[in-house]
């Protein structure tokens, strides 16, 4: 079914001002592109950086980088997909012709680098009725039998980021791991750390409902307040944890990650930092033989591992979804998610 002329989308107008506006229909943009009609779109924690007015955001662009839907048009060069296919859309796209992109490592693209949907005037965002997708053969993935669209939505960014954050934390079998920030990415990091062999996961967040959600899958909840470091020390016999996954990006959360890490620990930061400047105690890191990593997840590279884990029931990404709203309530959705109202964890929009 073709798209109607014109469509609705969430558009950034300034700090804390996102509106549902009329925008032009997308097109495949190139022979290797496709147009996807959106059925589910997520609001990500990193979208809140834009909502709050941090960094690069200039008014006038469509927001969002998490979506699943149905292909309605493909360019002549698309080989793996056709109209009517149910697909999930990676949160970022690259050239898909160089060797790293062919392996899903779009972060290592040698032909211009990766671009994220919905963070500026480059690639339009997915909080809309439809989206144009470049390099469709690599940016899209078919939704397999046995996977729901809500599960597939979590594979567009949140679950891969939590999984990649855990992988980058060098988790060894039997390790004690701390996850700081229990939004959707942090919740996925908790499950990922356990699947990857952690014996214990300490789940740190100031919000009680989020700690309870992490405890439901086997984590040990710890409140974030002025006593957090002491609680982690007590829980680990004074040693600190073997690995930390920081899933917030706030400077105070990064500082906490450094405080709770034990000797030889790896600190994996996948929260998008709220500031371009990051001051770290380099001498202390060196003296304690610790490793600090900041990462942006190459989503496509995680799918070969994550798709079977979700389909088999080893991972349950849909459990983080708490709120479902229509696209025309996007302004309300952002405000509620930003303020953590009513125990909100993950918001899904339905165009």
Buried (B, 14 or more C-beta within 10 A) or exposed (E): EEBEEEBBBBBBEEEEEBEBBEBEBBBBBBEBBBBBBBBBBBBBBBBBBBBEEBBEBEEEBBBBBBBBBBBBBBBEEBEBBEBEBBBBBBBBBBBBBBEBBBEBBBBBBEEEEBBBBBBBEEBBBBBBBBBBBBBBBBBBBBBEEEBBBBBBBBBBBBBBBBBBBBBBBBBBEEBBBBBBBBBBBBBBBBBBBBBBEBBBBBBBBEBEBBBBBBBEBBBBBBEBEEEBBEBBBEBBEEBBBBBBBBBBBBBEBBBBBBBBBBEBBBBBBBBBBBEEEEEEEEEEBEEBEBBBBBBBBBBBBBBEBBBEBBBEEEBBBBBBBBBEBEBBBBBBBBEBBBEBEEEBBBBBBEB
